[in-house]
Amino acid sequence: MRHLLLAASVAGMLSAPTLGIHARADDVAPATEDGKTAVTLESRLTTGLKARRPEDVEFVERVAEMVRTGQLPAKVVDSTFLWAIRRRQSYPFPAFQKALRIQADRLGIAID
């Protein structure tokens, strides 16, 4: 019986959106090949990092635009995002912002 409960809870976790992210309709990218809806980078960063202040949201928008235009590697943004949220801070945005600026500086990229 206990195995059934465990299996049910694992199945529920696997079907839940990553990191509890629930995007608005206008934030959602087109459906992927397998029919699932993709969440935009901007929405994922805003929600996952708990960016609420206007200046935090502006930073996230700027980072997402730099990734879209190829000025900033998505891999750097993704790895910094995962590092920041894995720290389990109640407000992970400041750590993300500082670490991303350091990573970008090492690559010779200015995030203004």
C-alpha positions in Angstrom: 0.0 0.0 0.0 2.8 2.4 0.9 4.4 1.7 -2.5 1.2 2.7 -4.2 1.1 6.0 -2.3 4.7 6.7 -3.1 4.2 5.9 -6.8 1.1 8.2 -6.9 3.0 11.1 -5.3 6.0 10.6 -7.6 3.7 10.6 -10.7 2.0 13.8 -9.4 5.4 15.4 -9.0 6.5 14.4 -12.5 3.3 15.8 -14.1 3.4 19.1 -12.1 5.0 22.1 -13.8 8.7 22.6 -13.1 9.3 24.6 -9.9 5.6 25.3 -9.6 5.7 27.8 -12.5 2.3 28.7 -13.8 2.5 31.0 -16.8 -0.1 33.5 -18.1 -1.4 32.9 -21.6 0.6 35.8 -23.0 3.8 34.4 -21.5 3.6 31.0 -23.1 5.7 30.2 -26.1 4.2 28.1 -29.0 3.6 24.4 -28.3 6.5 22.1 -28.8 6.6 19.1 -31.1 5.2 16.8 -28.5 2.2 19.1 -28.0 3.3 20.5 -24.6 3.3 24.2 -24.0 6.7 25.8 -23.4 7.1 28.6 -20.8 9.2 31.6 -21.8 12.5 32.3 -20.3 11.3 35.6 -18.9 8.3 34.0 -17.2 10.5 31.1 -15.8 13.0 33.6 -14.4 10.4 36.0 -12.9 8.5 33.2 -11.2 11.4 31.0 -10.1 13.5 33.9 -8.8 10.5 35.5 -7.2 11.3 38.8 -8.9 8.6 41.3 -7.7 10.2 44.7 -7.6 10.0 46.7 -10.8 13.8 46.9 -11.1 14.1 43.1 -10.6 11.5 42.5 -13.3 13.4 45.0 -15.6 16.6 43.1 -15.1 14.9 39.8 -15.9 13.4 41.3 -19.1 16.8 42.7 -20.1 18.4 39.2 -19.5 15.7 37.5 -21.5 16.1 39.9 -24.4 19.9 39.5 -24.4 19.4 35.7 -24.6 16.9 36.1 -27.4 19.3 38.3 -29.4 22.3 36.0 -28.8 24.2 38.5 -26.7 24.1 36.3 -23.6 24.4 32.5 -23.7 21.3 30.7 -22.5 23.4 28.1 -20.9 25.0 30.7 -18.5 21.6 32.1 -17.6 20.1 28.6 -17.0 23.0 27.4 -14.9 23.0 30.5 -12.8 19.2 30.3 -12.4 19.4 26.7 -11.2 22.3 27.5 -8.8 20.3 30.4 -7.3 17.1 28.5 -6.7 18.9 25.4 -5.3 20.3 27.6 -2.5 16.8 27.5 -1.1 16.7 31.2 -0.1 13.3 32.7 0.4 14.1 35.4 -2.2 16.7 34.0 -4.7 16.8 36.9 -7.1 19.7 38.9 -5.5 22.0 35.9 -5.6 21.0 35.2 -9.3 21.6 38.8 -10.2 25.0 39.0 -8.6 26.2 35.7 -9.9 25.0 36.4 -13.4 26.8 39.7 -13.5 30.0 38.0 -12.4 29.6 35.3 -15.1 28.8 37.9 -17.8 31.8 40.0 -16.8 34.0 36.9 -17.1 32.7 36.5 -20.7 33.2 40.3 -21.4 29.4 40.9 -21.5 27.9 44.0 -19.8 24.4 43.6 -18.4 23.1 47.1 -18.0 
